[in-house]
Amino acid sequence: RFAVPIARRSAPSLARTARRMYGGGGRPGGSGGGGGPPMQEPPWLGTLFFGAIILSFIPGPWQIILSPIISLINMFYMFKFGIFLLGIVVVFGASWWFEQTTLEGECPRCNTFQRGPKNEPFQCLACGEDLESKGDSFIKYVKSGKVQGGAWDTLQDTIKEARGNATVPMDAPPSSSSGSSRPPPKKDVQVVDVEVV
């Protein structure tokens, strides 16, 4: 007898309850806020901003205050636009890099069409065959058997090669400044540019 059925509640009472439950406030002027979503800008802010822009074009003492404010607003929007452009560059750059470093082709063993890297061996997705790219197609990968050395081994090999290519005679007599009229003998020298990676 004391319980009131839900069907007998009035419609405004249900609306207020729903607004309170889902973050909306009451009616404007009533308790509970402005009735909009949280962090919504007030309706007069657009008018104030438009007035500030108009005042910034009219010479006067207010430009001292308005100039840094408008510069900050411009910087904010330029930053947002820059992030947008950076996102576009990243998407197109990643697409270009993907196209340059991969190749589409068929496995020579099972004829499965797939995409693989251009510069390193990989396995077929269907049959597991080791493949590598040659030109515009895939071929069976055959290991060369050569063990790759480290940076120190590469440097030593390069120095040995440079010493072998040098043609400077080691037993040439030093030139003397004792007044001889003939010029010193010319030495064949080869310059080797060594770069360690």
HELIX and SHEET records of a PDB file:
HELIX    1   1 ILE A    6  ARG A    8  5                                   3    
HELIX    2   2 ALA A   11  MET A   21  1                                  11    
HELIX    3   3 LEU A   45  PHE A   57  1                                  13    
HELIX    4   4 GLN A   63  THR A  101  1                                  39    
HELIX    5   5 ALA A  151  ASN A  165  1                                  15    
SHEET    1   A 2 THR A 102  GLU A 106  0                                        
SHEET    2   A 2 PHE A 113  PRO A 117 -1                                        
SHEET    1   B 3 PHE A 122  GLN A 123  0                                        
SHEET    2   B 3 ASP A 130  LYS A 134 -1                                        
SHEET    3   B 3 SER A 137  LYS A 140 -1                                        
END                                                                             
